[in-house]
Amino acid sequence: MFHNFKGFISIILLALVDTDYKFLWMDVGANGSMSDCVVFNQLEFMTELENGILGLLPPTTLPGDNTPLHNIELGDNVFPMRQWLMKPYSCRNMTNNEKIFNYRLSQARRVIKNESGIHANRFRYLLTTMHQTLDNVKHLLLALLCLHNLMRIRYPGVQNDVANRVVSCLVSGEWSKSYRR
């Protein structure tokens, strides 16, 4: 069940990230053989987005305008078109304007791709195979995502190597041995 299409054992992490690389919402733990869209459609989060009751970010105005606009989520082609979701045009028979739109949308979507790199660089433990139980991996990932947000908000000057050492100690059990006093 957890073998993805590349043949690796994996779990799915779906996340909503703001432009400052902070996680606004996340879901961890669906089996790697499922598609992102299937997982997303089964989440309460999707239903709340559909019904407009989630309220993650309040409507904001653009410069020079006083009409509040609701926020739009950016996604890729695996997700179906929704009122609150912006996704690229199909690659078939695109006009120049559609090509320009796709390019600009891909630039905006780079935030989530960049965040993945920032997160993996900060917590290098994520670049290895995790020899943990499924529940431990889920809890560890959620803890790292929260720690990432804390570091982005309160401790932006803390370097990645310090954070990586803390995570290594936590995973190996060294932290609890050192601080049992």
C-alpha positions in Angstrom: 0.0 0.0 0.0 2.8 2.4 0.7 4.8 1.8 -2.5 4.7 4.8 -4.7 4.8 4.8 -8.5 8.7 5.0 -8.3 8.8 1.8 -6.3 9.8 3.4 -3.0 7.9 3.1 0.3 6.5 6.5 1.0 3.7 8.5 2.7 2.0 11.5 1.3 2.5 15.0 2.8 0.0 17.6 1.5 0.7 21.1 2.6 -0.5 24.7 2.1 2.3 27.2 2.4 2.2 31.0 2.5 4.6 33.3 0.6 6.9 33.4 3.6 7.5 29.6 3.5 5.4 29.0 6.6 3.0 26.0 6.7 -0.7 27.1 7.1 -2.1 23.6 6.9 -0.7 20.1 6.5 -1.8 16.4 6.2 0.7 13.6 6.7 0.3 9.9 6.4 -1.7 8.7 3.5 -0.2 5.8 1.7 2.2 6.5 -1.1 0.3 4.5 -3.7 -2.6 7.0 -3.6 -2.7 10.0 -5.8 -2.5 13.5 -4.2 -5.9 14.3 -5.7 -7.6 11.2 -4.2 -6.1 12.0 -0.8 -7.1 15.7 -1.0 -10.7 14.9 -2.0 -11.1 12.7 1.1 -9.9 15.4 3.5 -12.2 17.5 5.7 -10.0 20.4 4.6 -11.2 20.2 1.0 -14.8 20.2 2.1 -14.2 23.3 4.3 -12.5 25.0 1.3 -15.5 24.1 -0.9 -18.0 25.5 1.6 -15.9 28.6 2.3 -15.8 28.0 6.0 -12.1 27.4 6.5 -11.0 31.0 6.9 -7.3 30.4 6.6 -6.5 33.8 5.3 -8.9 36.8 5.4 -9.8 38.5 2.1 -7.4 41.3 1.3 -7.4 44.3 -1.0 -4.9 45.0 -3.8 -2.9 48.2 -3.8 -5.1 51.1 -5.2 -8.3 49.2 -4.7 -10.7 48.8 -1.8 -12.6 45.7 -2.9 -11.5 42.7 -0.8 -10.5 39.6 -2.8 -10.7 36.1 -1.5 -7.4 34.2 -1.6 -6.9 31.6 -4.3 -4.9 28.4 -3.7 -2.4 27.3 -6.4 -2.3 23.7 -7.5 -1.0 21.5 -10.3 -2.7 19.5 -13.0 -3.6 16.6 -10.8 -6.3 18.6 -9.0 -9.7 19.3 -10.5 -10.7 22.9 -11.3 -12.4 24.6 -8.3 -13.6 28.1 -7.7 -10.8 28.6 -5.1 -8.1 26.8 -7.0 -5.9 28.1 -9.8 -4.1 25.5 -11.9 -2.3 25.6 -15.2 -3.9 25.3 -18.6 -3.6 22.0 -20.4 -0.5 21.8 -22.6 -2.5 21.2 -25.8 -3.2 24.0 -28.3 -2.3 26.8 -25.8 -2.5 30.4 -26.9 0.3 32.8 -26.1 -1.7 34.3 -23.2 -2.2 30.8 -21.8 1.5 30.1 -22.1 2.3 33.3 -20.3 -0.3 32.5 -17.6 1.2 29.0 -17.1 4.7 30.4 -16.8 3.6 33.0 -14.2 1.6 30.5 -12.3 4.6 28.1 -12.2 6.7 31.0 -10.8 4.2 31.5 -8.1 4.0 27.8 -7.3 7.8 27.7 -6.9 7.2 28.8 -3.3 6.1 25.3 -2.3 9.0 23.7 -4.3 11.4 26.1 -2.6 9.9 25.3 0.8 10.6 21.6 0.3 14.2 22.4 -0.4 14.5 24.7 2.6 12.9 22.1 4.8 15.1 19.3 3.6 18.2 21.4 4.0 17.2 22.5 7.5 16.4 19.0 8.6 18.7 16.7 6.7 17.3 13.7 8.5 14.4 14.0 5.9 16.9 13.1 3.1 17.5 9.6 4.4 15.3 6.6 4.8 13.4 6.8 8.1 13.7 3.5 10.0 10.8 4.3 12.2 7.2 3.0 12.6 4.6 4.7 10.5 3.1 6.6 13.6 6.6 7.8 14.6 7.3 9.1 11.1 3.9 10.9 11.0 4.6 12.5 14.4 8.2 13.4 13.5 7.1 15.1 10.3 4.4 17.1 12.0 6.8 18.1 14.7 9.4 19.2 12.1 6.8 21.2 10.2 5.9 23.0 13.5 9.5 23.5 14.4 10.1 24.9 10.9 7.3 27.5 11.4 8.6 28.4 14.9 12.1 29.0 13.4 10.7 31.1 10.5 8.6 33.3 12.9 10.6 33.5 16.2 14.2 32.4 15.4 15.0 33.3 11.8 18.7 33.7 12.6 19.1 30.1 13.8 21.2 28.3 11.3 20.3 25.0 9.6 23.1 23.0 11.2 21.9 23.9 14.7 18.4 22.7 13.8 19.7 19.6 12.1 21.8 18.7 15.3 18.7 19.1 17.5 16.6 16.8 15.2 19.4 14.2 15.0 19.5 14.1 18.8 15.8 13.8 19.1 15.6 10.9 16.6 18.6 9.0 18.0 17.3 9.4 21.6 20.4 11.3 22.7 18.3 14.3 23.8 16.4 12.3 26.4 19.6 10.8 27.7 21.3 14.2 28.0 18.4 16.0 29.7 17.1 13.5 32.2 18.4 15.5 35.2 
